[in-house]
């Protein structure tokens, strides 16, 4: 009967010392690299080089032998490599999270041509080099001829051809270039490089382990792999969605989502390993599936990144460096051929990406930036080198040469990008887009979180959908919810048509408690609820019993839209011409401004910012601070409308401002009448004394008396 063999005390001591030293060195050198503007992975790889036979083993052989636990290398290596493989699997989950398949499709021709050029030319160059390299580079146990030479050349070609999405994204992010036009194409091409690279690694590994090369062998490797990917993206996606949805309903938080991520990584890894492909490919697919789930917790990626980049990834990169012995390149031939490998990797990738970009119509500078950025290699090349060594294709010489490629190319990519983009801001359209995106990133409510729009088929909910559609970015998806006994009979087509151009899902929930159904659905990862409101239907409620029940416990912002009084029972607002936005120093007021300014940016609506000075003292923390600075109410009001005007200007909106002294509700209603406004957008903190919603007397009066359409942005104050 098999049993677990305990590790001896000395082996455990060495193991803990190894982890301590490796993580400390890797994190320190990584920090040093980031301080000088280079990717941290360079320092982490360098830590392995320093702690390996190249430096540590040369300077202090006795200490190095103790560090590697000489005589027990097999146990020690198994322990370290076990953690390293978990590290690379988690790293690939993170990469999968960052892989946006929709982005690859959206960028279309430029991404396709750049991807093709950046892969084909280095592949060809790598194949040529693979056939020309001397036998001293070919893995032990092979004769370097026939099929074995083909396997070797394929692995060399793959190692030289694929970019690293993780390193590319890291460099672009650190340089502030991620959202540039060329940055998006670089990311899309990097994604495609990763996808193609992992697929080819699976194919080449299968070929190397089987010892056969032929159509039948390729099909036996590729077909199961594609079947797995197809099942993972369909049935696997449904399973992950179901698990995350259930955890959302039970309010399991980020820990539950993290559990689903780890289990998915392990399950997918088991399948791909069983198929004869490395488990890390399964981890990559798991990351893509997890990222695609709309029920994913927004903090999951940050948790995995923290765990991966803080501990596991440095262990993986440093462990790879430990296996590099620069002394293997001690002869002139090995050094020259290593330089040739690096040169081919850099030049072929640069020319391939540059030519692809020029064929796609990109500018000279944009093409240079793409050639520089896509030269960054990283985890995938190390995995290729590791797998190549494991299947006997690479020996220590070729392993060392291949692992040096991501170190050198990452430095070249980082420095090259800095030089290319210096003083280059891009086209006017690009600058304007970046400014809009920067404004969006600072928003409190108008973000990318999914929209939830409950409806009973009546015009009030369609009006709410209209406001949300005009204010939120088109790429933000929406869910239209019908609930209760009538959920099958509600006509939702007019509302869905209002959301034209947006990804829309229709959900039916057969729950007689409609408010409970709305609140339960809102906990599944939505960013805002859009509620249509009719006139108050009874005393003792803000709008209606249903709306009050939703407002009583909602954990996310609610946009409440009440149609104009003159629209009748079935009328809908036309395009809004003039809008009044009351301005105060609260988060809710800022959120209301976000909605109004985005509506104006889309429709050209004339915006009137109004601050009533008499009520300033009740407006929040910002006003209290300003009062302590001994400013007059007029100065406070001017400061607030100026801040709102700057925010509007970032979206290309030029507002009209006004300061008035008097009662808040009186002045708002007076301005609406004077300028014949057809829309009022205002914010309020959603307070819930005794479990019932309270919006404030001003807001409730505006809801009752204002003739224009009113959109209220209600921010939960007590959650």
LUMLUMFI-662466 format. One record per residue (C-alpha): x, y, z; residue in three letters. Coordinates in steps of 0.05 Angstrom, whole numbers, plus 5000, padded with zeros to 4 digits. Example, Ala and Ser with C-alpha at 12.3 -4.5 7.8 and 13.67 -1.06 7.14 Angstrom:
BEGIN
REC east north up code
REC 5246 4910 5156 ALA
REC 5273 4979 5143 SER
//
This chain:
BEGIN
REC east north up code
REC 5000 5000 5000 UNK
REC 5028 5067 4979 UNK
REC 5041 5118 5034 UNK
REC 5066 5189 5039 UNK
REC 5140 5193 5055 UNK
REC 5155 5250 5104 UNK
REC 5209 5300 5088 UNK
REC 5267 5299 5136 UNK
REC 5280 5358 5183 UNK
REC 5343 5379 5146 UNK
REC 5307 5377 5079 UNK
REC 5251 5420 5108 UNK
REC 5301 5470 5135 UNK
REC 5335 5476 5067 UNK
REC 5267 5482 5033 UNK
REC 5245 5540 5077 UNK
REC 5313 5574 5069 UNK
REC 5307 5566 4993 UNK
REC 5238 5598 4993 UNK
REC 5260 5655 5038 UNK
REC 5323 5671 4998 UNK
REC 5289 5663 4930 UNK
REC 5229 5706 4946 UNK
REC 5271 5759 4981 UNK
REC 5322 5763 4924 UNK
REC 5269 5761 4869 UNK
REC 5224 5814 4899 UNK
REC 5283 5859 4916 UNK
REC 5314 5855 4846 UNK
REC 5246 5862 4815 UNK
REC 5234 5926 4855 UNK
REC 5302 5952 4833 UNK
REC 5285 5939 4760 UNK
REC 5219 5976 4767 UNK
REC 5254 6034 4800 UNK
REC 5295 6044 4736 UNK
REC 5234 6035 4691 UNK
REC 5244 5962 4671 UNK
REC 5196 5903 4682 UNK
REC 5202 5869 4749 UNK
REC 5207 5801 4715 UNK
REC 5278 5818 4693 UNK
REC 5299 5825 4766 UNK
REC 5263 5760 4784 UNK
REC 5299 5722 4730 UNK
REC 5363 5756 4750 UNK
REC 5353 5731 4822 UNK
REC 5355 5660 4796 UNK
REC 5418 5675 4756 UNK
REC 5452 5704 4819 UNK
REC 5430 5646 4863 UNK
REC 5446 5593 4811 UNK
REC 5510 5560 4790 UNK
REC 5531 5620 4748 UNK
REC 5545 5666 4807 UNK
REC 5530 5635 4875 UNK
REC 5558 5567 4853 UNK
REC 5622 5600 4828 UNK
REC 5634 5647 4886 UNK
REC 5617 5599 4943 UNK
REC 5612 5526 4920 UNK
REC 5603 5498 4991 UNK
REC 5545 5545 5007 UNK
REC 5514 5532 4940 UNK
REC 5517 5457 4951 UNK
REC 5483 5465 5019 UNK
REC 5431 5512 4987 UNK
REC 5413 5459 4935 UNK
REC 5417 5404 4989 UNK
REC 5469 5363 4953 UNK
REC 5453 5290 4956 UNK
REC 5378 5303 4962 UNK
REC 5369 5344 4898 UNK
REC 5311 5301 4873 UNK
REC 5267 5315 4934 UNK
REC 5288 5388 4938 UNK
REC 5277 5400 4864 UNK
REC 5209 5367 4867 UNK
REC 5187 5412 4924 UNK
REC 5211 5476 4891 UNK
REC 5186 5458 4822 UNK
REC 5118 5440 4851 UNK
REC 5110 5511 4876 UNK
REC 5139 5539 4812 UNK
REC 5088 5502 4769 UNK
REC 5031 5526 4813 UNK
REC 5061 5595 4803 UNK
REC 5061 5592 4728 UNK
REC 4990 5563 4728 UNK
REC 4966 5623 4770 UNK
REC 5005 5669 4724 UNK
REC 4968 5640 4665 UNK
REC 4902 5649 4700 UNK
REC 4919 5723 4707 UNK
REC 4938 5725 4633 UNK
REC 4872 5692 4616 UNK
REC 4835 5746 4656 UNK
REC 4870 5799 4614 UNK
REC 4854 5764 4548 UNK
REC 4793 5799 4517 UNK
REC 4771 5758 4457 UNK
REC 4721 5813 4439 UNK
REC 4777 5863 4435 UNK
REC 4816 5819 4387 UNK
REC 4755 5814 4342 UNK
REC 4739 5889 4347 UNK
REC 4808 5912 4325 UNK
REC 4801 5868 4264 UNK
REC 4849 5881 4206 UNK
REC 4906 5917 4243 UNK
REC 4908 5865 4298 UNK
REC 4905 5807 4248 UNK
REC 4961 5834 4203 UNK
REC 5006 5853 4262 UNK
REC 4994 5786 4295 UNK
REC 5008 5748 4231 UNK
REC 5071 5787 4215 UNK
REC 5097 5784 4287 UNK
REC 5088 5708 4288 UNK
REC 5105 5683 4218 UNK
REC 5172 5717 4208 UNK
REC 5201 5698 4276 UNK
REC 5175 5626 4266 UNK
REC 5211 5621 4200 UNK
REC 5274 5652 4229 UNK
REC 5270 5605 4289 UNK
REC 5263 5544 4245 UNK
REC 5324 5564 4205 UNK
REC 5364 5576 4268 UNK
REC 5339 5510 4297 UNK
REC 5367 5472 4238 UNK
REC 5433 5510 4238 UNK
REC 5449 5506 4313 UNK
REC 5505 5456 4329 UNK
REC 5492 5390 4364 UNK
REC 5518 5419 4429 UNK
REC 5451 5456 4435 UNK
REC 5407 5395 4423 UNK
REC 5378 5358 4482 UNK
REC 5414 5298 4512 UNK
REC 5391 5229 4490 UNK
REC 5377 5251 4419 UNK
REC 5420 5246 4357 UNK
REC 5398 5314 4330 UNK
REC 5377 5283 4264 UNK
REC 5311 5270 4228 UNK
REC 5248 5277 4269 UNK
REC 5286 5296 4331 UNK
REC 5319 5355 4296 UNK
REC 5250 5377 4272 UNK
REC 5224 5375 4344 UNK
REC 5284 5416 4367 UNK
REC 5275 5467 4310 UNK
REC 5200 5473 4326 UNK
REC 5213 5489 4399 UNK
REC 5267 5540 4381 UNK
REC 5220 5573 4331 UNK
REC 5163 5576 4381 UNK
REC 5208 5605 4435 UNK
REC 5232 5660 4389 UNK
REC 5164 5678 4359 UNK
REC 5113 5689 4414 UNK
REC 5106 5754 4454 UNK
REC 5087 5754 4527 UNK
REC 5020 5787 4540 UNK
REC 5036 5794 4614 UNK
REC 5102 5830 4602 UNK
REC 5074 5871 4544 UNK
REC 5015 5894 4586 UNK
REC 5060 5908 4645 UNK
REC 5107 5952 4604 UNK
REC 5049 5989 4570 UNK
REC 5015 6000 4638 UNK
REC 5078 6025 4672 UNK
REC 5091 6073 4614 UNK
REC 5018 6096 4612 UNK
REC 5008 6072 4541 UNK
REC 4955 6018 4550 UNK
REC 4897 6058 4522 UNK
REC 4935 6088 4463 UNK
REC 4912 6063 4395 UNK
REC 4977 6026 4383 UNK
REC 4974 6001 4455 UNK
REC 4907 5968 4443 UNK
REC 4933 5935 4379 UNK
REC 4995 5913 4417 UNK
REC 4952 5881 4471 UNK
REC 4907 5848 4420 UNK
REC 4967 5821 4382 UNK
REC 4998 5799 4448 UNK
REC 4934 5763 4466 UNK
REC 4934 5727 4399 UNK
REC 5008 5711 4408 UNK
REC 4993 5679 4475 UNK
REC 4934 5639 4448 UNK
REC 4973 5615 4387 UNK
REC 5035 5602 4429 UNK
REC 4998 5558 4480 UNK
REC 4963 5519 4425 UNK
REC 5028 5508 4387 UNK
REC 5063 5488 4452 UNK
REC 5010 5435 4462 UNK
REC 5019 5409 4392 UNK
REC 5095 5410 4394 UNK
REC 5097 5377 4462 UNK
REC 5053 5321 4437 UNK
REC 5098 5312 4376 UNK
REC 5161 5311 4419 UNK
REC 5135 5260 4468 UNK
REC 5106 5214 4415 UNK
REC 5168 5215 4372 UNK
REC 5124 5218 4310 UNK
REC 5111 5272 4259 UNK
REC 5053 5265 4212 UNK
REC 4982 5287 4198 UNK
REC 4953 5233 4242 UNK
REC 4996 5252 4302 UNK
REC 4980 5326 4292 UNK
REC 4906 5311 4289 UNK
REC 4910 5267 4351 UNK
REC 4941 5326 4388 UNK
REC 4902 5384 4358 UNK
REC 4831 5355 4355 UNK
REC 4825 5337 4429 UNK
REC 4855 5404 4446 UNK
REC 4804 5442 4405 UNK
REC 4747 5398 4432 UNK
REC 4770 5415 4502 UNK
REC 4772 5490 4486 UNK
REC 4703 5486 4455 UNK
REC 4673 5450 4515 UNK
REC 4708 5497 4563 UNK
REC 4680 5558 4528 UNK
REC 4609 5530 4528 UNK
REC 4593 5478 4582 UNK
REC 4652 5501 4624 UNK
REC 4629 5573 4619 UNK
REC 4559 5553 4642 UNK
REC 4587 5514 4701 UNK
REC 4631 5572 4722 UNK
REC 4573 5622 4713 UNK
REC 4528 5577 4754 UNK
REC 4578 5571 4811 UNK
REC 4592 5645 4813 UNK
REC 4518 5663 4808 UNK
REC 4503 5617 4867 UNK
REC 4559 5648 4908 UNK
REC 4533 5718 4891 UNK
REC 4464 5699 4916 UNK
REC 4493 5673 4981 UNK
REC 4536 5735 4988 UNK
REC 4600 5693 4992 UNK
REC 4644 5752 4972 UNK
REC 4712 5750 4941 UNK
REC 4734 5687 4979 UNK
REC 4680 5646 4945 UNK
REC 4698 5674 4876 UNK
REC 4772 5659 4890 UNK
REC 4754 5587 4907 UNK
REC 4718 5579 4841 UNK
REC 4778 5608 4805 UNK
REC 4827 5560 4838 UNK
REC 4782 5499 4827 UNK
REC 4771 5518 4754 UNK
REC 4846 5526 4744 UNK
REC 4860 5457 4774 UNK
REC 4803 5423 4737 UNK
REC 4822 5451 4670 UNK
REC 4895 5436 4684 UNK
REC 4879 5363 4699 UNK
REC 4842 5356 4633 UNK
REC 4897 5386 4590 UNK
REC 4951 5347 4627 UNK
REC 4911 5283 4614 UNK
REC 4907 5302 4540 UNK
REC 4983 5303 4539 UNK
REC 4987 5379 4539 UNK
REC 5016 5420 4595 UNK
REC 4968 5437 4652 UNK
REC 4985 5511 4646 UNK
REC 4946 5514 4580 UNK
REC 4885 5492 4619 UNK
REC 4899 5546 4670 UNK
REC 4901 5597 4614 UNK
REC 4834 5574 4587 UNK
REC 4806 5576 4657 UNK
REC 4828 5649 4663 UNK
REC 4793 5667 4598 UNK
REC 4728 5632 4621 UNK
REC 4731 5665 4690 UNK
REC 4741 5733 4659 UNK
REC 4682 5723 4612 UNK
REC 4633 5709 4668 UNK
REC 4589 5768 4683 UNK
REC 4580 5742 4754 UNK
REC 4654 5748 4769 UNK
REC 4672 5787 4832 UNK
REC 4709 5850 4814 UNK
REC 4763 5837 4867 UNK
REC 4780 5766 4844 UNK
REC 4834 5786 4795 UNK
REC 4866 5832 4846 UNK
REC 4868 5776 4897 UNK
REC 4899 5727 4848 UNK
REC 4948 5779 4823 UNK
REC 4970 5795 4894 UNK
REC 4981 5721 4910 UNK
REC 5016 5708 4843 UNK
REC 5060 5769 4836 UNK
REC 5077 5772 4910 UNK
REC 5099 5700 4919 UNK
REC 5087 5646 4866 UNK
REC 5110 5682 4803 UNK
REC 5176 5705 4833 UNK
REC 5189 5633 4855 UNK
REC 5175 5608 4784 UNK
REC 5219 5660 4749 UNK
REC 5276 5653 4799 UNK
REC 5272 5577 4796 UNK
REC 5278 5581 4721 UNK
REC 5339 5626 4731 UNK
REC 5368 5575 4779 UNK
REC 5371 5525 4722 UNK
REC 5411 5573 4679 UNK
REC 5485 5561 4680 UNK
REC 5522 5615 4642 UNK
REC 5584 5573 4649 UNK
REC 5553 5528 4595 UNK
REC 5564 5587 4548 UNK
REC 5637 5589 4566 UNK
REC 5663 5572 4497 UNK
REC 5663 5620 4439 UNK
REC 5616 5579 4395 UNK
REC 5561 5576 4448 UNK
REC 5565 5651 4461 UNK
REC 5563 5669 4387 UNK
REC 5503 5624 4373 UNK
REC 5467 5651 4435 UNK
REC 5477 5721 4408 UNK
REC 5451 5698 4341 UNK
REC 5388 5669 4374 UNK
REC 5374 5734 4411 UNK
REC 5388 5776 4348 UNK
REC 5340 5734 4306 UNK
REC 5287 5738 4360 UNK
REC 5291 5814 4363 UNK
REC 5299 5831 4290 UNK
REC 5249 5781 4262 UNK
REC 5195 5801 4312 UNK
REC 5207 5876 4300 UNK
REC 5205 5870 4224 UNK
REC 5145 5824 4225 UNK
REC 5104 5870 4269 UNK
REC 5127 5933 4232 UNK
REC 5109 5906 4163 UNK
REC 5041 5881 4189 UNK
REC 5026 5949 4219 UNK
REC 5045 5987 4155 UNK
REC 5002 5940 4113 UNK
REC 4945 5955 4160 UNK
REC 4953 6030 4147 UNK
REC 4985 6049 4213 UNK
REC 5031 6108 4217 UNK
REC 5107 6102 4215 UNK
REC 5113 6117 4289 UNK
REC 5056 6072 4307 UNK
REC 5088 6015 4268 UNK
REC 5154 6027 4304 UNK
REC 5119 6026 4371 UNK
REC 5085 5960 4354 UNK
REC 5151 5929 4333 UNK
REC 5184 5952 4398 UNK
REC 5126 5932 4444 UNK
REC 5114 5863 4416 UNK
REC 5188 5845 4426 UNK
REC 5175 5834 4500 UNK
REC 5178 5761 4519 UNK
REC 5166 5730 4587 UNK
REC 5132 5673 4621 UNK
REC 5113 5634 4558 UNK
REC 5185 5630 4534 UNK
REC 5207 5605 4602 UNK
REC 5151 5553 4601 UNK
REC 5172 5533 4530 UNK
REC 5244 5525 4554 UNK
REC 5222 5487 4615 UNK
REC 5177 5440 4576 UNK
REC 5230 5432 4522 UNK
REC 5280 5411 4576 UNK
REC 5229 5364 4608 UNK
REC 5215 5326 4543 UNK
REC 5290 5323 4526 UNK
REC 5290 5372 4468 UNK
REC 5334 5424 4503 UNK
REC 5397 5413 4543 UNK
REC 5428 5462 4592 UNK
REC 5461 5502 4536 UNK
REC 5399 5512 4495 UNK
REC 5357 5522 4558 UNK
REC 5404 5577 4580 UNK
REC 5403 5611 4512 UNK
REC 5326 5609 4508 UNK
REC 5316 5636 4579 UNK
REC 5362 5694 4563 UNK
REC 5315 5715 4506 UNK
REC 5259 5743 4550 UNK
REC 5310 5779 4594 UNK
REC 5343 5815 4536 UNK
REC 5280 5828 4495 UNK
REC 5241 5856 4554 UNK
REC 5296 5907 4565 UNK
REC 5297 5924 4491 UNK
REC 5221 5930 4488 UNK
REC 5217 5976 4549 UNK
REC 5274 6022 4526 UNK
REC 5251 6021 4453 UNK
REC 5180 6041 4471 UNK
REC 5205 6099 4513 UNK
REC 5246 6125 4454 UNK
REC 5191 6116 4402 UNK
REC 5134 6150 4441 UNK
REC 5174 6207 4469 UNK
REC 5137 6271 4451 UNK
REC 5084 6234 4410 UNK
REC 5012 6245 4434 UNK
REC 4976 6214 4375 UNK
REC 4921 6243 4331 UNK
REC 4868 6293 4355 UNK
REC 4815 6239 4356 UNK
REC 4860 6194 4398 UNK
REC 4875 6250 4447 UNK
REC 4801 6266 4453 UNK
REC 4784 6193 4465 UNK
REC 4837 6186 4519 UNK
REC 4811 6248 4554 UNK
REC 4740 6219 4553 UNK
REC 4766 6153 4580 UNK
REC 4804 6188 4635 UNK
REC 4741 6224 4656 UNK
REC 4702 6159 4655 UNK
REC 4754 6126 4699 UNK
REC 4743 6178 4753 UNK
REC 4668 6169 4753 UNK
REC 4629 6144 4813 UNK
REC 4569 6114 4778 UNK
REC 4576 6117 4702 UNK
REC 4625 6060 4696 UNK
REC 4629 5993 4661 UNK
REC 4586 5954 4712 UNK
REC 4526 5919 4680 UNK
REC 4459 5956 4679 UNK
REC 4397 5924 4711 UNK
REC 4331 5952 4685 UNK
REC 4268 5920 4715 UNK
REC 4205 5930 4673 UNK
REC 4131 5917 4673 UNK
REC 4126 5939 4601 UNK
REC 4101 6009 4617 UNK
REC 4131 6075 4593 UNK
REC 4163 6092 4660 UNK
REC 4215 6036 4655 UNK
REC 4227 6053 4581 UNK
REC 4243 6124 4602 UNK
REC 4293 6097 4653 UNK
REC 4325 6054 4599 UNK
REC 4329 6116 4554 UNK
REC 4368 6156 4606 UNK
REC 4415 6099 4623 UNK
REC 4427 6085 4549 UNK
REC 4446 6157 4536 UNK
REC 4492 6162 4597 UNK
REC 4530 6096 4598 UNK
REC 4583 6074 4548 UNK
REC 4555 6030 4493 UNK
REC 4600 5972 4512 UNK
REC 4566 5967 4580 UNK
REC 4517 5908 4577 UNK
REC 4447 5910 4605 UNK
REC 4398 5861 4634 UNK
REC 4323 5873 4626 UNK
REC 4285 5839 4683 UNK
REC 4213 5818 4685 UNK
REC 4187 5787 4749 UNK
REC 4124 5760 4780 UNK
REC 4062 5727 4751 UNK
REC 4062 5772 4690 UNK
REC 4135 5761 4671 UNK
REC 4116 5719 4609 UNK
REC 4066 5771 4585 UNK
REC 4107 5834 4591 UNK
REC 4124 5866 4524 UNK
REC 4198 5883 4529 UNK
REC 4213 5895 4456 UNK
REC 4203 5971 4459 UNK
REC 4251 5976 4518 UNK
REC 4303 5931 4485 UNK
REC 4298 5974 4422 UNK
REC 4314 6034 4466 UNK
REC 4380 6000 4483 UNK
REC 4398 5990 4410 UNK
REC 4472 5975 4398 UNK
REC 4482 5949 4469 UNK
REC 4489 5876 4491 UNK
REC 4422 5862 4524 UNK
REC 4397 5801 4562 UNK
REC 4324 5789 4581 UNK
REC 4315 5753 4648 UNK
REC 4249 5725 4672 UNK
REC 4241 5712 4747 UNK
REC 4177 5678 4771 UNK
REC 4177 5709 4840 UNK
REC 4113 5740 4864 UNK
REC 4154 5788 4907 UNK
REC 4178 5833 4851 UNK
REC 4221 5877 4896 UNK
REC 4256 5815 4924 UNK
REC 4268 5790 4854 UNK
REC 4299 5857 4833 UNK
REC 4344 5860 4895 UNK
REC 4365 5788 4889 UNK
REC 4385 5799 4816 UNK
REC 4421 5864 4833 UNK
REC 4470 5825 4877 UNK
REC 4497 5787 4817 UNK
REC 4550 5837 4798 UNK
REC 4510 5897 4771 UNK
REC 4534 5968 4775 UNK
REC 4468 6005 4778 UNK
REC 4392 5994 4778 UNK
REC 4350 6036 4731 UNK
REC 4279 6044 4757 UNK
REC 4220 6077 4723 UNK
REC 4175 6116 4770 UNK
REC 4103 6137 4760 UNK
REC 4068 6189 4803 UNK
REC 4062 6171 4877 UNK
REC 4006 6121 4880 UNK
REC 3988 6126 4954 UNK
REC 4004 6166 5017 UNK
REC 4063 6145 5060 UNK
REC 4109 6125 5003 UNK
REC 4161 6161 4963 UNK
REC 4137 6136 4895 UNK
REC 4105 6068 4902 UNK
REC 4108 6008 4948 UNK
REC 4151 5970 4898 UNK
REC 4201 6027 4889 UNK
REC 4204 6039 4963 UNK
REC 4218 5965 4977 UNK
REC 4276 5966 4927 UNK
REC 4304 6031 4955 UNK
REC 4299 6004 5025 UNK
REC 4354 5951 5017 UNK
REC 4391 5963 4951 UNK
REC 4466 5957 4958 UNK
REC 4482 5991 4893 UNK
REC 4464 6060 4864 UNK
REC 4394 6069 4836 UNK
REC 4376 6116 4780 UNK
REC 4302 6133 4789 UNK
REC 4269 6165 4728 UNK
REC 4200 6198 4732 UNK
REC 4171 6220 4666 UNK
REC 4149 6291 4651 UNK
REC 4078 6308 4674 UNK
REC 4053 6327 4605 UNK
REC 4070 6260 4571 UNK
REC 4005 6226 4590 UNK
REC 3998 6153 4611 UNK
REC 4037 6124 4551 UNK
REC 4081 6180 4526 UNK
REC 4157 6178 4526 UNK
REC 4208 6235 4531 UNK
REC 4235 6261 4466 UNK
REC 4309 6279 4458 UNK
REC 4325 6324 4517 UNK
REC 4339 6397 4497 UNK
REC 4354 6431 4564 UNK
REC 4375 6401 4630 UNK
REC 4380 6430 4700 UNK
REC 4433 6399 4745 UNK
REC 4433 6422 4818 UNK
REC 4505 6423 4843 UNK
REC 4527 6407 4914 UNK
REC 4590 6381 4947 UNK
REC 4567 6309 4954 UNK
REC 4584 6244 4919 UNK
REC 4511 6237 4898 UNK
REC 4513 6306 4865 UNK
REC 4576 6287 4828 UNK
REC 4543 6222 4805 UNK
REC 4484 6262 4778 UNK
REC 4531 6308 4740 UNK
REC 4564 6247 4709 UNK
REC 4497 6224 4681 UNK
REC 4476 6293 4657 UNK
REC 4543 6308 4623 UNK
REC 4544 6241 4587 UNK
REC 4472 6251 4563 UNK
REC 4494 6320 4537 UNK
REC 4556 6291 4503 UNK
REC 4511 6242 4465 UNK
REC 4452 6288 4449 UNK
REC 4480 6358 4452 UNK
REC 4433 6374 4510 UNK
REC 4442 6445 4539 UNK
REC 4467 6438 4610 UNK
REC 4449 6488 4665 UNK
REC 4488 6481 4730 UNK
REC 4452 6510 4789 UNK
REC 4478 6521 4860 UNK
REC 4432 6550 4913 UNK
REC 4476 6584 4964 UNK
REC 4427 6586 5021 UNK
REC 4427 6511 5028 UNK
REC 4502 6501 5023 UNK
REC 4512 6483 5095 UNK
REC 4471 6420 5086 UNK
REC 4508 6395 5025 UNK
REC 4562 6352 5056 UNK
REC 4634 6344 5078 UNK
REC 4665 6386 5022 UNK
REC 4623 6446 5041 UNK
REC 4641 6439 5114 UNK
REC 4715 6441 5095 UNK
REC 4704 6503 5053 UNK
REC 4667 6538 5111 UNK
REC 4726 6524 5156 UNK
REC 4768 6561 5105 UNK
REC 4725 6623 5119 UNK
REC 4696 6628 5050 UNK
REC 4630 6662 5037 UNK
REC 4570 6622 5011 UNK
REC 4578 6654 4943 UNK
REC 4652 6634 4940 UNK
REC 4634 6564 4960 UNK
REC 4580 6560 4907 UNK
REC 4626 6588 4853 UNK
REC 4679 6537 4872 UNK
REC 4629 6480 4865 UNK
REC 4601 6501 4797 UNK
REC 4672 6513 4772 UNK
REC 4692 6442 4792 UNK
REC 4630 6415 4757 UNK
REC 4645 6456 4695 UNK
REC 4715 6427 4691 UNK
REC 4685 6357 4695 UNK
REC 4636 6375 4640 UNK
REC 4691 6403 4596 UNK
REC 4728 6336 4599 UNK
REC 4669 6307 4560 UNK
REC 4666 6365 4512 UNK
REC 4605 6397 4546 UNK
REC 4603 6473 4557 UNK
REC 4552 6485 4613 UNK
REC 4515 6548 4633 UNK
REC 4524 6563 4707 UNK
REC 4480 6600 4757 UNK
REC 4484 6618 4831 UNK
REC 4419 6633 4868 UNK
REC 4400 6649 4939 UNK
REC 4336 6619 4966 UNK
REC 4301 6553 4980 UNK
REC 4331 6495 4941 UNK
REC 4266 6467 4914 UNK
REC 4238 6536 4897 UNK
REC 4299 6556 4857 UNK
REC 4304 6490 4820 UNK
REC 4230 6493 4800 UNK
REC 4237 6566 4780 UNK
REC 4297 6552 4735 UNK
REC 4261 6493 4702 UNK
REC 4203 6539 4686 UNK
REC 4246 6598 4663 UNK
REC 4288 6559 4612 UNK
REC 4233 6509 4595 UNK
REC 4278 6451 4615 UNK
REC 4253 6381 4597 UNK
REC 4302 6344 4644 UNK
REC 4326 6351 4715 UNK
REC 4383 6307 4739 UNK
REC 4399 6309 4813 UNK
REC 4432 6266 4866 UNK
REC 4413 6246 4936 UNK
REC 4441 6203 4991 UNK
REC 4394 6144 5000 UNK
REC 4381 6145 5075 UNK
REC 4338 6091 5107 UNK
REC 4314 6109 5177 UNK
REC 4271 6053 5206 UNK
REC 4284 6012 5143 UNK
REC 4245 6058 5096 UNK
REC 4276 6104 5044 UNK
REC 4283 6178 5056 UNK
REC 4307 6222 5000 UNK
REC 4302 6290 5033 UNK
REC 4246 6342 5029 UNK
REC 4276 6378 4969 UNK
REC 4280 6315 4927 UNK
REC 4211 6291 4945 UNK
REC 4181 6359 4929 UNK
REC 4216 6360 4861 UNK
REC 4187 6291 4846 UNK
REC 4117 6317 4862 UNK
REC 4118 6386 4830 UNK
REC 4169 6388 4774 UNK
REC 4137 6384 4705 UNK
REC 4200 6360 4669 UNK
REC 4228 6290 4669 UNK
REC 4266 6278 4733 UNK
REC 4326 6230 4739 UNK
REC 4348 6218 4811 UNK
REC 4415 6186 4826 UNK
REC 4408 6153 4894 UNK
REC 4472 6131 4928 UNK
REC 4465 6082 4987 UNK
REC 4489 6122 5046 UNK
REC 4490 6068 5100 UNK
REC 4525 6010 5063 UNK
//
